[in-house]
Structures are given as C-alpha cells and as structure tokens.
Amino acid sequence: MMHGESAYGNWGIAVTIVLVFTFFVVRYLPMRTRMAKRSGGALIAFFVALFAEMYGFPLTIYLLGHFLDIQVPLDHVSGHLLGDLISWLGLGNGWFIVMLLSNVLIIAGIWIISAAWEQVYRSEGGLVTDGIYRYVRHPQYSGIFVITLGLMIQWPTLPTLILWPFVIAMYVRLAKKEEQDVQEKFQNEYAAYVERTPRFVPRLSALKGRKQAEAV
C-alpha cells in the first residue's frame, strides 16, 4: 500500500468480521439467562467498536492526531499503535512483535473456548471437572479474556479501552452467579471442585504437574 493511502472505509469487511465473531459468541458461549445475554451483548459491542475502527473509521488515530499532534499514517501497519510504540522505543520490529503475541493469544483463546464447549456438550448436564476444567472452573470465560486481551494488544482503541473492563466485570459477575446455581445442584461435589480449582487463571503447580505426568 502506498504511503498516505487510507486503509479504512472498508465497512463490508468490518461487518463480515463482526458477524463471524457474533456467530462464535452465540454458538460457543452459553446465553440462556438474562445476565448471560447481557454479557454476550457487551462482548459483541466490544467487537463492533474494535472492527469499526480497524476497517471503518479510525477514530482513535484521528483523536491522537488532533489532541496530541501525533501523525499516524492511515495504513494498517501504522494502525497497530502498540507496535508503533515498541518500534519508536527501539525495542524491535513492533508490528511483528504485536502480531505474533496477539495472534497466539487469539488462537489460544479460541481453542480454550472450543475445547470447553465440547466437554460441556458431551457431559449432557453433568458436572465437568476433567480435561480443561481440571485447571479452571470457567475456561470459556477465560478464553474470552485471552481473546480480548490479544485484540487489545493488536489494535487498541479508546472505545475498546473503555468497554474492555466492563466486559471482564460482567463475565466475572456471571461466573459467580452460575457458581451459585451449580452449587445448589451438585452441592458437596462442586464445593470440593471449587476448593481445588481456580476460577479463571490456572495454578502454575497444576500445569507443572501435567507436564511431569506426560513425561513419565
């Protein structure tokens, strides 16, 4: 792309990607309750805000230029603001670093959500405590956090910086509510599971234990 040529205004691409992510949310994340639907709606709003800027109108870049007198070329390489900062600080190829890290996180998050969904689907309503659920109680929501973190690293914007904490908070609240419901159903079995398994972030000792078991 020639320097100075705008990479934005591609609303068809923006809408298509938002629809793909919306399908993923509806397909793989439980939205049976009102609270779950509100959380899913907030997540979809995050995707809309992100991809509207990534491919439609670069609001954050214009605001940076207006208020801070920072001139960012209107191409997609320069639109990776964290990458621009890394390069400006002389820490390496910022675009490569940002794309590598963010894509690893996004792919990992998608895998986590898909693996968790498959286990829940096969359980037919039973309590799942093995597989990926051995490490965290809410891997699907952990996957959301990982994906959105990857997207924030890849393409940070002012709207998503505002929305992201709300998305995290809503899913934390949803997880706590779901735990109350599961506790009523499975009682002591679930209480023991809660005692040994963290909510969102796996314990390092559990990951090390798995590696040691695989090495035997």
HUJO-V724331 format. One record per pair of residues at least 6 apart in sequence whose ideal C-beta (glycine too) atoms are under 6 Angstrom apart, sorted by the first residue. I is the first residue (numbers start at 1). J is the second residue. Records with the same first field share a line. If there is no record, write none. Layout:
I: J + J
//
This chain:
1: 75
6: 74
7: 75 + 76
8: 58
10: 55
11: 56
13: 55
14: 51 + 52 + 55 + 56
17: 51
18: 47 + 48 + 51
21: 47
22: 44
25: 40 + 43
28: 113 + 117
29: 140
30: 36
31: 37 + 40
35: 174 + 177
36: 174
39: 170 + 171 + 174
42: 166 + 167 + 170
43: 167
46: 160 + 163 + 167
49: 159 + 160 + 163
50: 151 + 160
53: 59 + 157
54: 155
60: 157 + 158
61: 72
64: 70
65: 71
72: 78
77: 95
80: 95 + 98
81: 156
82: 98 + 153 + 156
83: 94 + 95 + 98
86: 94 + 97
87: 94
98: 154
101: 153
102: 150 + 153 + 154
105: 146 + 149 + 150
106: 147 + 150
108: 146
109: 143 + 146 + 147
112: 139 + 143
113: 140 + 143
115: 132
116: 132 + 139 + 140
119: 128 + 131
120: 128
127: 186
129: 193
132: 139
135: 202 + 206
136: 142 + 198 + 200 + 202
137: 197 + 199
138: 175 + 199 + 200
141: 171 + 175
142: 200
182: 190
183: 190
//
